[in-house]
Amino acid sequence: MTYKRKLITAALLLTLLIILVFPALTAGQYDIEAGKVFGLIWGKISGGETAGISRAQEVIVWRIRLPRLILALTAGLSLAVSGAAYQGCFRNPLVEPYILGVSAGAACGAALAIVYPHIFPQGQLTAFLFALAAVTITYGLARSRGETSSVALVLSGIIVGALFGAVVGIMKYLAADAQLREITFWMMGGLYYATWDDARLTVLCVAPAFIFLWWYGWHLNVLSLGDEEARSLGLNPAFCRFMIIIAATFAAAVCVSTCGVIAWVGLMMPHAARMIFGPDNRWVVPVSALLGGIFLLICDTIARTLAPAEIPLGIVASIVGAPYLLWLLRSKGRDIYGR
Protein backbone atom coordinates (compact mmCIF):
# COMPACT_ATOMS: atom_id res chain seq x y z
CA MET A 1 0.00 0.00 0.00
CA THR A 2 1.39 3.38 -1.02
CA TYR A 3 1.84 6.27 1.39
CA LYS A 4 -1.07 8.16 -0.21
CA ARG A 5 -3.43 5.20 0.11
CA LYS A 6 -2.39 4.74 3.73
CA LEU A 7 -3.25 8.38 4.46
CA ILE A 8 -6.64 8.05 2.75
CA THR A 9 -7.45 4.82 4.62
CA ALA A 10 -6.44 6.35 7.95
CA ALA A 11 -8.61 9.41 7.18
CA LEU A 12 -11.56 7.11 6.39
CA LEU A 13 -11.10 5.31 9.71
CA LEU A 14 -11.02 8.64 11.53
CA THR A 15 -14.19 9.69 9.70
CA LEU A 16 -15.88 6.44 10.72
CA LEU A 17 -14.91 7.08 14.32
CA ILE A 18 -16.45 10.56 14.19
CA ILE A 19 -19.64 9.18 12.62
CA LEU A 20 -20.00 6.59 15.39
CA VAL A 21 -20.06 9.40 17.95
CA PHE A 22 -23.61 10.29 16.81
CA PRO A 23 -25.34 7.01 17.81
CA ALA A 24 -23.19 6.79 20.93
CA LEU A 25 -24.54 10.12 22.17
CA THR A 26 -28.12 9.95 20.85
CA ALA A 27 -29.14 6.29 21.22
CA GLY A 28 -30.12 4.60 24.45
CA GLN A 29 -33.07 3.93 26.70
CA TYR A 30 -33.71 7.70 26.50
CA ASP A 31 -33.34 8.75 22.84
CA ILE A 32 -32.36 12.36 22.23
CA GLU A 33 -32.28 14.21 18.92
CA ALA A 34 -28.82 14.77 17.44
CA GLY A 35 -29.43 18.51 17.12
CA LYS A 36 -30.17 18.86 20.83
CA VAL A 37 -27.16 16.74 21.77
CA PHE A 38 -24.65 18.78 19.85
CA GLY A 39 -26.38 22.04 20.71
CA LEU A 40 -25.94 21.15 24.37
CA ILE A 41 -22.28 20.22 23.91
CA TRP A 42 -21.56 23.42 21.98
CA GLY A 43 -23.35 25.48 24.62
CA LYS A 44 -21.29 23.89 27.39
CA ILE A 45 -18.02 24.41 25.54
CA SER A 46 -18.73 27.99 24.43
CA GLY A 47 -20.48 29.03 27.63
CA GLY A 48 -23.66 29.96 25.75
CA GLU A 49 -27.28 29.10 26.46
CA THR A 50 -28.81 25.68 25.85
CA ALA A 51 -32.40 26.62 25.03
CA GLY A 52 -34.96 23.87 24.40
CA ILE A 53 -33.01 21.26 26.37
CA SER A 54 -34.47 19.86 29.56
CA ARG A 55 -32.55 19.27 32.75
CA ALA A 56 -32.89 15.49 32.30
CA GLN A 57 -31.46 15.64 28.77
CA GLU A 58 -28.57 17.74 30.01
CA VAL A 59 -27.72 15.24 32.75
CA ILE A 60 -27.97 12.26 30.39
CA VAL A 61 -25.79 13.75 27.65
CA TRP A 62 -23.27 15.84 29.57
CA ARG A 63 -22.82 13.86 32.78
CA ILE A 64 -23.42 10.29 31.62
CA ARG A 65 -22.97 9.68 27.90
CA LEU A 66 -20.19 12.11 26.98
CA PRO A 67 -17.68 11.09 29.70
CA ARG A 68 -18.56 7.48 28.99
CA LEU A 69 -17.86 7.99 25.28
CA ILE A 70 -14.51 9.62 26.01
CA LEU A 71 -13.59 6.82 28.41
CA ALA A 72 -14.55 4.13 25.87
CA LEU A 73 -12.44 5.76 23.16
CA THR A 74 -9.48 6.19 25.50
CA ALA A 75 -9.68 2.62 26.80
CA GLY A 76 -9.90 1.19 23.29
CA LEU A 77 -6.97 3.33 22.19
CA SER A 78 -4.75 2.42 25.12
CA LEU A 79 -5.43 -1.33 25.05
CA ALA A 80 -4.90 -1.53 21.28
CA VAL A 81 -1.71 0.54 21.32
CA SER A 82 -0.35 -1.43 24.28
CA GLY A 83 -0.99 -4.66 22.41
CA ALA A 84 0.74 -3.33 19.29
CA ALA A 85 3.74 -2.22 21.36
CA TYR A 86 4.05 -5.57 23.15
CA GLN A 87 3.72 -7.58 19.95
CA GLY A 88 6.27 -5.48 18.10
CA CYS A 89 8.64 -5.37 21.05
CA PHE A 90 8.74 -9.14 21.60
CA ARG A 91 8.08 -10.25 18.01
CA ASN A 92 5.22 -12.42 19.24
CA PRO A 93 1.67 -12.06 17.84
CA LEU A 94 0.18 -13.65 20.97
CA VAL A 95 1.58 -11.11 23.42
CA GLU A 96 -0.88 -8.52 24.70
CA PRO A 97 -1.50 -6.70 28.01
CA TYR A 98 -3.76 -9.33 29.55
CA ILE A 99 -1.46 -12.24 28.75
CA LEU A 100 1.31 -10.45 30.64
CA GLY A 101 -0.83 -10.23 33.78
CA VAL A 102 -2.36 -6.75 33.66
CA SER A 103 -5.94 -7.96 34.02
CA ALA A 104 -5.15 -10.55 36.70
CA GLY A 105 -3.16 -8.03 38.73
CA ALA A 106 -5.83 -5.35 38.44
CA ALA A 107 -8.57 -7.84 39.34
CA CYS A 108 -6.57 -8.91 42.38
CA GLY A 109 -6.13 -5.31 43.52
CA ALA A 110 -9.79 -4.50 42.97
CA ALA A 111 -10.92 -7.60 44.85
CA LEU A 112 -8.66 -6.80 47.80
CA ALA A 113 -9.99 -3.23 47.91
CA ILE A 114 -13.60 -4.47 47.82
CA VAL A 115 -13.18 -7.10 50.53
CA TYR A 116 -10.78 -5.10 52.74
CA PRO A 117 -11.65 -1.42 52.16
CA HIS A 118 -10.08 -0.39 55.48
CA ILE A 119 -6.68 -1.65 54.27
CA PHE A 120 -7.02 -0.71 50.59
CA PRO A 121 -9.21 2.42 50.67
CA GLN A 122 -9.01 3.38 46.97
CA GLY A 123 -10.10 0.55 44.68
CA GLN A 124 -9.02 2.12 41.39
CA LEU A 125 -5.56 3.04 42.68
CA THR A 126 -5.06 -0.40 44.20
CA ALA A 127 -6.07 -2.08 40.93
CA PHE A 128 -3.63 0.13 39.02
CA LEU A 129 -0.72 -0.62 41.36
CA PHE A 130 -1.36 -4.36 41.32
CA ALA A 131 -1.56 -4.33 37.50
CA LEU A 132 1.86 -2.68 37.34
CA ALA A 133 3.21 -5.13 39.90
CA ALA A 134 1.94 -8.13 37.92
CA VAL A 135 3.65 -7.06 34.69
CA THR A 136 6.84 -6.19 36.60
CA ILE A 137 6.93 -9.69 38.10
CA THR A 138 6.20 -11.25 34.69
CA TYR A 139 9.02 -9.35 33.04
CA GLY A 140 11.41 -10.12 35.89
CA LEU A 141 10.68 -13.86 35.73
CA ALA A 142 11.10 -13.96 31.96
CA ARG A 143 14.39 -12.05 31.94
CA SER A 144 17.49 -14.24 32.05
CA ARG A 145 21.13 -13.30 31.38
CA GLY A 146 20.14 -9.85 30.20
CA GLU A 147 17.66 -11.11 27.60
CA THR A 148 13.90 -11.68 27.55
CA SER A 149 12.59 -14.62 25.57
CA SER A 150 9.12 -14.26 24.04
CA VAL A 151 8.23 -17.81 25.03
CA ALA A 152 9.45 -17.23 28.58
CA LEU A 153 7.47 -13.98 28.71
CA VAL A 154 4.21 -15.69 27.75
CA LEU A 155 4.80 -18.56 30.16
CA SER A 156 5.69 -16.12 32.95
CA GLY A 157 2.51 -14.19 32.22
CA ILE A 158 0.46 -17.36 32.52
CA ILE A 159 2.12 -18.21 35.84
CA VAL A 160 1.66 -14.73 37.29
CA GLY A 161 -1.92 -14.58 36.02
CA ALA A 162 -2.68 -17.89 37.69
CA LEU A 163 -1.14 -16.69 40.96
CA PHE A 164 -3.11 -13.45 41.05
CA GLY A 165 -6.21 -15.31 39.87
CA ALA A 166 -5.89 -17.62 42.85
CA VAL A 167 -5.86 -14.60 45.17
CA VAL A 168 -9.01 -13.33 43.46
CA GLY A 169 -10.60 -16.74 44.06
CA ILE A 170 -9.75 -16.51 47.75
CA MET A 171 -11.27 -13.02 47.93
CA LYS A 172 -14.46 -14.33 46.30
CA TYR A 173 -14.61 -17.11 48.88
CA LEU A 174 -14.20 -14.64 51.76
CA ALA A 175 -16.46 -11.92 50.33
CA ALA A 176 -19.97 -11.18 51.52
CA ASP A 177 -22.80 -11.42 48.98
CA ALA A 178 -22.74 -7.72 48.07
CA GLN A 179 -18.94 -7.75 47.79
CA LEU A 180 -19.00 -10.89 45.65
CA ARG A 181 -21.45 -9.27 43.29
CA GLU A 182 -19.28 -6.17 43.03
CA ILE A 183 -16.17 -8.23 42.26
CA THR A 184 -18.04 -10.20 39.60
CA PHE A 185 -19.34 -7.10 37.85
CA TRP A 186 -15.91 -5.45 37.95
CA MET A 187 -14.30 -8.48 36.31
CA MET A 188 -16.92 -8.42 33.52
CA GLY A 189 -15.77 -4.95 32.54
CA GLY A 190 -17.94 -1.92 31.98
CA LEU A 191 -18.32 1.82 32.01
CA TYR A 192 -21.39 1.95 34.25
CA TYR A 193 -20.08 4.65 36.56
CA ALA A 194 -17.97 6.71 34.15
CA THR A 195 -17.52 10.28 35.34
CA TRP A 196 -15.73 13.36 34.07
CA ASP A 197 -13.02 12.79 36.69
CA ASP A 198 -12.38 9.29 35.32
CA ALA A 199 -12.35 10.56 31.74
CA ARG A 200 -9.97 13.44 32.47
CA LEU A 201 -7.56 11.33 34.50
CA THR A 202 -7.50 8.54 31.92
CA VAL A 203 -6.90 10.92 29.01
CA LEU A 204 -4.14 12.76 30.88
CA CYS A 205 -2.39 9.48 31.68
CA VAL A 206 -2.86 7.72 28.35
CA ALA A 207 -2.07 10.62 25.99
CA PRO A 208 1.67 10.88 26.89
CA ALA A 209 2.08 7.09 26.71
CA PHE A 210 0.40 6.99 23.29
CA ILE A 211 2.58 9.82 21.93
CA PHE A 212 5.70 8.11 23.26
CA LEU A 213 4.82 4.73 21.71
CA TRP A 214 3.93 6.35 18.39
CA TRP A 215 7.24 8.21 18.43
CA TYR A 216 8.98 4.92 19.23
CA GLY A 217 7.46 3.24 16.15
CA TRP A 218 10.80 3.22 14.34
CA HIS A 219 12.45 1.63 17.37
CA LEU A 220 9.79 -1.10 17.32
CA ASN A 221 10.62 -1.75 13.68
CA VAL A 222 14.29 -2.17 14.55
CA LEU A 223 13.53 -4.42 17.54
CA SER A 224 11.45 -6.65 15.27
CA LEU A 225 14.65 -7.47 13.35
CA GLY A 226 16.25 -9.01 16.44
CA ASP A 227 18.62 -7.83 19.14
CA GLU A 228 21.81 -8.37 17.13
CA GLU A 229 20.52 -6.34 14.20
CA ALA A 230 19.29 -3.66 16.59
CA ARG A 231 22.74 -3.34 18.16
CA SER A 232 24.37 -3.15 14.74
CA LEU A 233 22.11 -0.18 13.95
CA GLY A 234 23.19 1.61 17.12
CA LEU A 235 20.13 0.79 19.23
CA ASN A 236 20.22 -0.49 22.80
CA PRO A 237 17.52 -3.19 22.64
CA ALA A 238 17.32 -3.77 26.41
CA PHE A 239 16.78 -0.08 27.17
CA CYS A 240 14.29 0.43 24.32
CA ARG A 241 12.32 -2.66 25.29
CA PHE A 242 12.24 -1.52 28.92
CA MET A 243 10.93 1.95 27.98
CA ILE A 244 8.28 0.51 25.67
CA ILE A 245 7.09 -1.94 28.33
CA ILE A 246 6.86 0.87 30.90
CA ALA A 247 4.74 3.08 28.62
CA ALA A 248 2.51 0.27 27.34
CA THR A 249 1.94 -1.21 30.78
CA PHE A 250 1.16 2.19 32.28
CA ALA A 251 -1.46 2.95 29.61
CA ALA A 252 -3.10 -0.48 29.88
CA ALA A 253 -3.08 -0.49 33.69
CA VAL A 254 -4.76 2.93 33.89
CA CYS A 255 -7.63 1.78 31.68
CA VAL A 256 -8.06 -1.65 33.24
CA SER A 257 -8.17 -0.13 36.73
CA THR A 258 -10.92 2.24 35.53
CA CYS A 259 -12.97 0.02 33.19
CA GLY A 260 -12.38 -3.49 34.48
CA VAL A 261 -11.39 -6.48 32.36
CA ILE A 262 -12.14 -5.96 28.64
CA ALA A 263 -10.53 -8.67 26.54
CA TRP A 264 -9.55 -9.02 22.87
CA VAL A 265 -8.88 -5.35 22.08
CA GLY A 266 -5.12 -5.51 22.61
CA LEU A 267 -4.87 -8.76 20.67
CA MET A 268 -7.16 -8.09 17.70
CA MET A 269 -6.61 -4.47 16.74
CA PRO A 270 -2.84 -4.67 16.08
CA HIS A 271 -3.48 -7.72 13.86
CA ALA A 272 -6.12 -5.83 11.90
CA ALA A 273 -3.83 -2.81 11.57
CA ARG A 274 -0.99 -4.96 10.19
CA MET A 275 -3.36 -6.66 7.80
CA ILE A 276 -4.40 -3.28 6.36
CA PHE A 277 -1.19 -1.22 6.59
CA GLY A 278 1.58 -3.78 6.74
CA PRO A 279 4.18 -4.41 9.48
CA ASP A 280 5.51 -0.83 9.77
CA ASN A 281 4.87 0.11 13.41
CA ARG A 282 4.93 3.81 12.58
CA TRP A 283 1.52 3.12 11.03
CA VAL A 284 0.46 0.14 13.14
CA VAL A 285 0.48 2.10 16.42
CA PRO A 286 -1.82 5.00 15.37
CA VAL A 287 -4.10 2.78 13.26
CA SER A 288 -4.44 0.34 16.16
CA ALA A 289 -5.51 3.30 18.27
CA LEU A 290 -8.22 4.24 15.74
CA LEU A 291 -9.44 0.65 15.41
CA GLY A 292 -9.44 0.16 19.18
CA GLY A 293 -11.51 3.30 19.70
CA ILE A 294 -13.97 2.28 16.96
CA PHE A 295 -14.31 -1.26 18.28
CA LEU A 296 -14.87 -0.34 21.91
CA LEU A 297 -17.25 2.50 21.02
CA ILE A 298 -19.38 0.08 19.00
CA CYS A 299 -19.30 -2.52 21.77
CA ASP A 300 -20.26 0.04 24.44
CA THR A 301 -23.15 1.37 22.35
CA ILE A 302 -24.41 -2.19 21.87
CA ALA A 303 -23.96 -2.96 25.57
CA ARG A 304 -26.25 -0.16 26.72
CA THR A 305 -28.85 -0.24 23.91
CA LEU A 306 -29.35 -3.90 23.04
CA ALA A 307 -31.37 -4.83 26.14
CA PRO A 308 -33.31 -2.95 28.84
CA ALA A 309 -30.63 -3.90 31.37
CA GLU A 310 -27.08 -2.97 30.41
CA ILE A 311 -24.86 -5.84 29.30
CA PRO A 312 -21.30 -5.81 30.69
CA LEU A 313 -18.91 -4.37 28.12
CA GLY A 314 -16.40 -7.20 28.52
CA ILE A 315 -19.04 -9.75 27.50
CA VAL A 316 -20.04 -7.80 24.39
CA ALA A 317 -16.39 -7.32 23.40
CA SER A 318 -15.76 -11.06 23.70
CA ILE A 319 -18.88 -12.01 21.73
CA VAL A 320 -18.02 -9.58 18.94
CA GLY A 321 -14.28 -10.11 19.07
CA ALA A 322 -13.87 -13.89 19.18
CA PRO A 323 -15.48 -14.65 15.77
CA TYR A 324 -13.63 -11.72 14.22
CA LEU A 325 -10.27 -12.92 15.48
CA LEU A 326 -11.03 -16.47 14.28
CA TRP A 327 -11.85 -15.17 10.80
CA LEU A 328 -8.78 -12.95 10.80
CA LEU A 329 -6.40 -15.75 11.69
CA ARG A 330 -8.02 -18.23 9.30
CA SER A 331 -8.15 -15.94 6.28
CA LYS A 332 -5.27 -13.49 6.76
CA GLY A 333 -2.96 -15.10 9.29
CA ARG A 334 -0.06 -15.51 6.89
CA ASP A 335 -0.16 -11.88 5.82
CA ILE A 336 -0.38 -10.22 9.23
CA TYR A 337 3.37 -9.74 9.50
CA GLY A 338 3.97 -9.31 5.81
CA ARG A 339 5.37 -12.83 5.36
N, C-alpha and C positions, 0 to 999 in steps of 0.2 A: 504494500500500500504506500502510495506516494505521500509526501509531506502535506500537500494540498488536500488530498482525500482524508488524511488523518484529521486535519483541522476542521473540515466540513463535518465529518462524523462526530467529532467531539462537540461541535456547535449544535448538532442535531440532538445529541444526548442531553446537553444543557437545556435546550429548548423543551425537550420532553420533561425534564425535571421541573421546569417552570410551569408547564401545563398541568402537571400532576398536583401542583399547589392548590389549584381551584377546587377539585373535589375534596381534597384533604381539609379545606377550610369551610366548605359549604355543606358537604354531606354529613349525615349522622342522624341520630334519633330526633334531632331538632334541626330541620333543614332551614337554611338561611340563604337568601338571594345573594348572588355573587356581587352585585352592585353595592349592597349594604355592607358586605364583608370588607370589601376593599375601600369603601368610603369610610368605614370605621377605622381601618388601619391607617389610612392617609390622615384622617383627623387626629389620631393619636400621635403620629409622627410629626405632623406639622403644627400641632397645638391648636388646630381649628375646631369648629363645632361638628358634632355628629348628629345632625338633625334626622328625624325619621327612624332612629334606631333605639329600640327599647333597652332598658337596663339588663334584662335577661339575655338579649342578643349580645350586648357588650361583654357580659361576663363569659358567655360561651365562647365567643371568638377570641377576645383579647386575653383572658385569663386561663382558658382551658386549651383551645385548639391551636392557637399560634405558638405558645411555648412548647406544646407537644410536637408540633410539626418541626420546629427548630431542633428539638432534642432527637427526633427520629432521623432527620437528615444528618445531624452530627454523629449520632451513633453508627449509622450505616457507613458514613465516610470513614470514621476512625477504625472500625472493625475491618473494613475492606482494605484500607491502606496498611494496617498492621499485618494483615495476612499477606499482602503483596510484598511487604518488606521482609517478613520472615521467610517466605518462599524463595525470594531472590537471594537473600543473605545466606541461606543454607543449601541452596540448590536442591530443594526437596518440595515437590508439589503437594505433599500431604501436611506440611507444617503450617499451622495457623495458630492464632492466640489461644484457643481453647485447648488444643492438643498439648500446648506447653504449660498448661495448668492455671491459666488466668481465671477461667470460670470456676474451677474447683476451689481455688484459693479465695475468690470473692464470695462464693457460696458459703464456705467455711466461716469467713469473717462475718458475713451477714447473719448466719445461724447463731454464732456466738453472741452477737450483739442483741439478737432477739431473745435468746434464752437467758442471758446474763446482762441485762441492760445496766445494772449498777457497776459492772466491771468494764463493759464496752459501751459507753453512753452514746456514741454516734455511729449508727449502723453503716451509713454510706462511707464514712472515713475508715472504719474497721474493714469493710469489704475491699476498699481500695488498697489498704496496706497489706492485707493478706494476699491479694492478687499479685502485687509486686513481689511479696516474699515467695510465693509459689514459683514464679518464673525465675527468680534469682536462684532458688534451690535447684530447679530443673537445669539451668545453665551450668551451675557449679558441679552437679553430678555428671553432666555430659562432657565437661571439659577435662581433658587428660593430656599431659605433656605439652601444654600450651596450644592444643588444638581442640576443636569441637566437631565431633562426627555427627552427621545428620541422623544416622541410625541411632546413635547413642542419645541424641537430643530427643527424638521421638519416644524412645524407650524410657528415658528419664521423665519425660512429661507424663507418660502413662503411669509410672510408679508414683510420682508426686500427686497426680490427680486421684489415684486410688487412695493414697494416704489421707489427703484432705477430704475426699468423699466419705471415708470411714468416720472422720470426725463429724461431718454433717449428719451421718447416720446416727451417731451417738446423741447429737443434739436433738434430732427428731424423736429419739426414744425418751429423752429426758423432758421434752417440751410439753407444756400444757396444750389443751385442744386449740385455744386461740393462737398460741405461738406456733404450733405445728401448721396450722392453716396459713399463717403469715409466711413461714419458711417455704411452704409449697408454692404459694403464689409468687414469691420472689424468684424461685428457681425456674418458674415457667416463663419469666421475662415479661415485661410490659411497661407501658408509660402511663399507668393509671393516674399517678399523682404528680405528673410533670408540672413544674412551676417555673416562673421566670428566673428564680434563683438557680435552679438546676440547669436551665438552658444557658444562662450567662456563664456559669462556672464551667460547664462542659465545653462551650465554645472557646472560652479563654484558655482552657488547658489543651484542647485538641488542636487549635489553629497553629500554635508554634511547632508542635510535633509533626503536623502534616506538612508545613512549609519545609521543615528540616528534611523529612524523608523524601519529599519531591526534589529538593536541592541535591540530595544524596543519590539520585537516580543513576547518575554516571558511575558512582562508586559501587552500586548494586550490580551494574553491568560488568564491572571489572571483577567483582567477587564471584560472579557466576562462572568466570573462566577458571577458577581454582586459585588456591593460595599462592602457588609458585608463580603463576602468570601475573597475579596481582602484585607480588613483590618485585617482579621484573619490570613492572610499569611504575614503580615508585610508590606503591600503596602499602600501608601497613594493615594487613587484613584483620589482625586481632583487634586493633583499635577501632577500625571502621565497623566491624561486626558488633563490637561492644556498644558503640554509639547508636547504631541502628536498633539494636535490641532494647536499649534504654528508651529511645523515643517511641518505638512501636508498642512496647509493653506499657508505657505510661499512658498513651492514648487509649489503648484497649482497656486498661484497668479503670480509667476514669469512667468510661461508658458502661462497662459491666457493673461497676459499683452503683451507678445511677439507674440503669435500665434492667438489671438482672441478666439472666443467661439467655442470649439470643444466638442460636447456632447458625451455621452454614454461611453467613455473610463473608467472613474472613477466608473461607475456603473457596467459595464459588466465584466471587466477583473478580479476583485476580486471574482466574482461569478464563473467564469470559473476556476480560480485557486483553489477555495475550492472544486469544483466539481472533479478536478483531484487529488489534494493532500490532501484533507481533511481540517478540520477547524484550524489546527495548524498555527498560524500567523508567526511563524519562517520560514515557507515555503511559506505561502500565499503572504507575502510582496515581496520577490525576484521574485517569479513566476509571480505575477501580473505585476511586472516591465518588465519581458521578454515578456509577452503577450501584454502589452500595447505598447511596442516598435514595436513588430511584426505587431500588428493591425494598428497602425498609419503609419508605413512605407508602408504597403500594400495600405492603403487608399490614401496616398500622391502620390504614384506611379500611382495609377489609376487616381487620380485627374488631373495629368499633362500629361497623355498619352492617355486617353480615347477619348478626343475630341481635335480639333485644338485649341480651346480656353480653358484655364485652368478652371476646375470646382472648386469652393470653397471647401476646405478640410472638413469643417464642414458639408456640404451637403452630401458628399460621406460617411463620418463616420456615419451619421444618416441613410442613405439608407442601408449601409452594416450592421450597428449595430442593428437597430430595429428588423428585422426578426430574427437575431441571439439571441437576448435577449428574444424574444417571445418563440422561440424553447427551449431555456435553461430553462425558468421558467415553461413551459408546461411539459417538459420531465424529468427535473432533479431538479425541485424546492424543493422537499422534502429532497433531499440529499445534498443540498448546504452547510448546516451547520452540516452535519453529524447526522441528526435526523432521 
